[in-house]
Amino acid sequence: MRVAIVHDWLVVYSGSERVLEQIINVFPQADLYSLIEFIPQDQRKFIQEKRVFTSFIQKLPKAHTQYRAYLPLMPIAIEQFDFSSYDLVISCSHAVSKGIITSPTQLHICFHNGYMHYAWDQQNVYLKESGLSKLGGNLTRYFLHYMRIWDYQASQRPDVNIANSRFMASILRKLYKREAHVINPPVDVDLFEVSEKKEPFYVTVARLVPIKKVGLIVQTFKQLDKELIVIGDGPEMETIKRIAGRKTHLLGFQPSKVIRQYLQKARAFVFASNEPFGIVTLEAQACGTPVIAYGRGGALETVVADRTGIFFDEQTSQSLASAVERFEQMQFDPVVIRQNAERFSAERFRREFKAFVENAWAEFQAKL
């Protein structure tokens, strides 16, 4: 059986890339495709040094750093890949890779890490915070309308769907009318060590884009006058610098080793986004570090209320500040927190994913 694996884009080692890494471990002989690939040479271990087959976007100007600007071209680019020589194609998608084209005799399984929230329920948030002119805003609305049409059509192409959480499965059901089996993403808990001695700072790790609500966290901790470490980079960096308080430290992009060190030492990890899953909340818990999370989305499936963390109800400074003050009156057991993270191990993911694919392949073959 010839297998191909398709990813949206390969530029950093983040949440969806952790899923990709374990899918490759299940199918080490598979060929790997991606719209673009700009992984530094010393960070290619997670794709097993594979050659990556890329699209024409790879050669376009500034594709390395401004690849998101080519979103209008991504639907046609993903449709140009030729998978005719493969039996099984696995797309690992949070944007467009689910839209690949396969034949009726090929099995296409899509693992959904996320969805194009900026084209769906988060459109108005992005437009509000984009700073576009009225004309630019109207043009963007028209473009996102086109993207929603394509995205819905693309969602009908996989034969079988896997969602990374029950919340993601509900999104697929609402937006695309598709059912999905749930397999939670992997957390390589062996990479993290429990530290029972915590230091008096809080930490958040995220790409600095509107949906992550890092600005909300920074504003809140400025009001509370508490120490906050922010790890991550992105288009909101300058805005967040302007609103940061004297006890907020913006570290920008940091390698995994540095992130682990801060997760181990932090009093708590702060997570203000509404995401389908959120692997980093479990990486913090693998360090025995409790989580203060917005009580929506995938966080409800990874954080156990009052045992491994607490929730706040609204994405407002008042709600988050109240949660921080309540958190500081509580006690958490690092061992119990670590045990929760162990339920999401990489070995568990490989076992569940392999069994699901084998079963799906057998059912598909029986229908041919």
C-alpha positions in Angstrom: 0.0 0.0 0.0 1.5 3.3 -1.1 0.8 6.2 1.3 1.0 9.9 1.0 0.7 12.5 3.8 -0.4 16.1 3.1 0.1 19.0 5.5 -1.0 22.6 4.9 2.4 24.4 5.3 5.6 23.5 7.1 7.4 26.5 8.6 7.5 25.8 12.4 7.1 22.9 14.8 3.8 23.7 16.5 0.7 21.9 17.5 -0.4 20.5 14.2 3.2 19.5 13.4 3.2 17.4 16.5 0.3 15.5 15.1 2.1 15.2 11.7 5.2 13.9 13.4 3.3 11.0 15.0 1.4 10.2 11.8 4.8 9.9 10.0 5.9 7.6 12.8 2.9 5.3 12.0 3.7 5.5 8.3 7.5 6.1 8.0 7.6 5.1 4.3 4.9 7.6 3.3 5.7 10.5 0.9 5.2 14.0 2.4 3.5 16.9 0.6 3.0 20.5 1.8 2.1 23.8 0.1 5.5 25.2 1.3 8.4 23.9 3.4 10.8 26.3 5.1 11.9 24.2 8.1 15.4 25.0 9.2 17.9 22.3 8.5 18.6 21.6 12.2 14.8 21.2 13.0 13.8 18.6 10.4 14.0 15.6 12.7 10.2 15.6 13.3 9.6 14.8 9.6 12.4 12.2 9.6 14.5 14.3 7.2 12.0 13.5 4.4 11.9 15.2 1.1 8.8 17.4 1.0 6.9 17.8 -2.3 5.8 21.4 -2.4 3.5 23.6 -4.6 4.2 26.6 -6.8 3.7 28.9 -3.8 7.1 27.7 -2.6 8.8 29.8 -5.3 6.8 32.9 -5.0 8.3 36.1 -3.5 8.5 36.3 0.3 6.8 32.9 0.6 9.1 32.1 3.5 7.7 34.8 5.8 4.5 36.1 4.1 3.0 32.8 3.0 -0.4 33.7 4.6 -0.7 36.5 2.1 -1.0 33.7 -0.6 -4.2 32.3 1.0 -6.2 33.2 -2.2 -3.9 30.9 -4.2 -3.9 28.0 -1.7 -7.1 26.3 -3.0 -5.8 26.0 -6.5 -2.3 25.1 -5.3 -3.5 22.2 -3.1 -5.6 20.9 -6.0 -2.6 20.6 -8.3 -0.9 17.8 -6.4 -1.0 14.5 -8.2 -1.8 11.6 -5.9 -2.8 9.1 -8.6 0.0 6.6 -7.7 -1.1 6.2 -4.0 -3.6 3.9 -2.4 -4.1 5.9 0.8 -3.8 9.7 1.3 -3.8 11.2 4.8 -4.4 15.0 5.0 -3.4 16.7 8.2 -5.5 19.8 7.9 -6.3 23.1 9.7 -6.8 25.0 6.5 -6.7 23.7 3.0 -5.1 20.3 2.8 -8.5 18.5 3.2 -9.2 19.9 -0.3 -6.8 17.6 -2.2 -8.3 15.6 -5.1 -8.3 11.9 -5.1 -10.1 9.2 -7.2 -12.9 6.9 -6.1 -10.4 4.0 -5.8 -8.2 5.9 -3.3 -9.0 6.3 0.4 -8.6 9.9 1.7 -8.6 10.2 5.5 -8.5 13.7 6.9 -7.2 14.5 10.4 -8.7 17.9 11.4 -6.5 19.9 13.6 -8.6 23.0 13.2 -10.6 25.0 10.6 -10.5 28.3 8.8 -12.0 30.3 11.7 -11.0 33.6 10.1 -13.4 32.8 7.2 -16.2 31.5 9.4 -17.2 32.6 13.0 -14.1 34.8 13.6 -14.4 36.9 10.4 -15.7 40.0 12.2 -13.0 39.7 14.8 -10.2 39.7 12.2 -11.7 42.5 10.2 -12.2 44.6 13.3 -8.6 44.2 14.4 -7.0 44.3 10.9 -7.0 48.1 10.5 -8.1 47.8 6.9 -9.8 50.7 5.1 -13.5 50.5 4.2 -12.6 49.4 0.7 -10.1 46.9 1.9 -12.5 45.5 4.4 -15.2 45.1 1.8 -12.8 43.4 -0.6 -11.7 41.1 2.2 -15.3 40.2 3.0 -15.9 39.3 -0.6 -12.7 37.1 -0.6 -13.7 35.3 2.6 -17.1 34.6 1.1 -15.4 32.9 -1.8 -13.2 31.0 0.7 -16.2 29.7 2.6 -17.7 28.3 -0.5 -14.5 26.6 -1.5 -13.9 25.4 2.1 -17.3 23.8 2.3 -16.8 22.0 -1.0 -13.3 20.9 0.1 -14.7 19.4 3.3 -16.8 17.0 1.3 -13.7 15.4 -0.4 -12.3 13.2 2.4 -13.8 9.8 2.6 -13.3 9.6 6.4 -12.8 12.3 9.0 -10.9 12.4 12.3 -11.4 15.3 14.7 -8.8 16.2 17.3 -11.6 16.8 19.9 -15.3 16.5 20.6 -15.5 20.3 20.1 -13.8 20.0 16.7 -16.2 17.2 15.7 -19.1 19.5 16.6 -17.6 22.2 14.3 -17.3 19.7 11.4 -21.0 18.8 12.0 -22.2 22.4 12.1 -20.1 23.9 9.2 -19.7 21.0 6.9 -22.4 18.5 7.8 -19.7 15.8 8.2 -19.4 13.3 11.1 -15.9 12.5 12.5 -14.2 10.0 14.8 -12.4 11.7 17.7 -8.7 11.0 18.4 -7.0 13.5 20.7 -3.6 14.8 19.6 -0.4 13.4 21.0 1.6 15.0 23.9 5.2 13.6 24.2 5.0 13.6 28.0 8.4 12.0 28.3 10.0 15.3 27.1 8.6 17.1 30.2 9.6 16.8 33.8 7.5 17.7 36.8 8.8 20.5 38.9 7.1 20.9 42.3 9.0 24.1 43.0 7.2 26.9 41.2 8.4 30.4 40.7 6.0 33.5 41.1 5.4 34.1 37.5 2.8 33.1 35.0 3.4 32.1 31.4 1.6 32.0 28.1 2.8 30.5 24.8 1.0 31.4 21.6 1.3 32.8 18.1 0.5 36.5 18.4 -2.6 36.7 16.3 -6.1 38.0 17.4 -7.7 34.6 18.0 -5.1 33.7 20.7 -6.2 36.7 22.9 -2.7 37.3 24.1 -3.4 41.0 24.3 -6.2 40.2 26.8 -3.8 38.3 29.0 -1.2 41.0 28.8 -3.7 43.8 29.7 -5.0 41.7 32.6 -1.7 41.0 34.1 -0.7 44.7 33.8 -3.8 45.6 35.8 -3.0 42.9 38.4 0.7 44.0 38.5 1.8 40.4 38.3 4.8 38.9 36.4 4.0 37.4 33.1 6.2 35.7 30.5 4.9 35.8 26.9 6.5 33.4 24.4 5.6 33.6 20.8 5.8 35.9 17.8 3.4 37.2 15.2 1.7 40.2 13.6 0.4 41.5 17.0 3.8 41.8 18.5 4.1 45.6 18.2 0.5 46.1 19.6 1.2 43.9 22.5 4.5 45.7 23.2 2.6 49.0 23.5 0.1 47.6 26.1 2.6 45.5 28.1 3.1 46.4 31.8 6.5 46.7 33.6 6.2 43.1 34.8 5.5 41.6 31.4 8.4 40.0 29.5 8.0 39.4 25.7 10.5 36.7 24.7 9.4 36.3 21.1 9.9 32.9 19.4 11.8 30.5 21.6 13.0 26.9 20.9 11.2 24.0 22.6 13.9 23.5 25.3 13.3 27.1 26.5 9.6 26.7 26.4 9.8 23.6 28.5 11.9 25.4 31.1 9.4 28.1 31.5 6.4 25.7 31.6 8.2 23.8 34.4 8.9 26.8 36.6 5.7 28.8 36.1 3.1 29.2 38.8 0.5 28.6 36.1 0.0 28.5 32.4 -2.6 31.0 31.0 -4.7 30.1 28.0 -7.3 32.6 26.8 -8.2 31.2 23.3 -11.2 29.2 22.2 -9.5 26.5 20.2 -10.5 23.0 19.0 -7.8 21.4 21.3 -4.7 23.3 22.5 -1.8 20.9 22.9 0.2 23.4 25.0 -2.3 23.2 27.8 -1.3 19.5 28.2 2.4 20.3 27.8 2.1 22.6 30.8 0.3 19.9 32.7 3.0 17.4 31.8 5.3 19.7 33.8 2.9 19.5 36.8 1.9 23.2 36.1 -1.8 24.1 36.5 -3.7 25.9 33.8 -5.9 29.0 33.9 -8.0 28.6 30.8 -11.0 30.2 29.0 -13.8 27.7 29.6 -14.8 27.0 26.1 -13.6 24.7 23.3 -11.0 22.0 23.6 -9.7 23.3 27.0 -12.8 21.7 28.6 -11.5 18.3 27.4 -7.9 18.8 28.5 -8.2 20.6 31.9 -9.9 19.1 34.9 -11.6 21.9 36.8 -10.2 22.5 40.3 -7.8 19.5 39.9 -5.4 20.5 37.1 -6.5 24.1 36.6 -9.5 26.5 36.6 -11.6 28.2 34.0 -12.8 31.7 33.5 -16.2 32.3 31.8 -15.7 35.3 29.5 -12.8 36.6 27.3 -12.6 39.8 29.4 -10.0 41.2 31.7 -12.4 41.2 34.6 -13.2 37.6 34.2 -9.6 36.5 33.8 -8.5 38.7 36.7 -11.1 37.1 39.0 -9.9 33.7 37.9 -6.3 34.6 38.7 -7.3 35.8 42.2 -9.3 32.7 42.8 -6.4 30.5 41.6 -4.0 32.1 44.1 -6.3 30.9 46.9 -6.1 27.3 45.8 -3.6 24.4 46.0 -2.8 21.9 43.2 -0.9 18.6 43.2 1.7 18.5 40.4 1.6 14.7 40.4 -2.1 14.7 39.8 -1.7 17.3 37.1 1.0 15.2 35.3 -1.2 12.1 35.5 -3.9 13.9 33.5 -1.5 14.8 30.7 -0.3 11.2 30.5 -3.7 10.2 29.2 -2.8 12.0 26.0 0.6 10.3 25.3 2.1 10.0 21.8 2.2 6.2 22.2 -1.6 6.2 22.8 -2.1 8.4 19.7 -0.1 6.1 17.4 -2.0 3.1 18.7 -5.4 4.7 18.2 -4.6 6.2 14.8 -3.1 3.0 13.4 -6.0 0.9 14.5 -8.5 3.5 13.0 -6.7 3.7 9.6 -6.4 -0.1 9.4 -10.1 -0.5 10.1 -11.1 2.3 7.6 -8.9 0.7 4.9 -10.5 -2.7 5.4 -14.0 -1.2 5.2 -13.0 0.8 2.1 -11.6 -2.2 0.3 -14.7 -4.3 1.1 -16.8 -1.7 -0.7 -14.7 -1.6 -3.9 
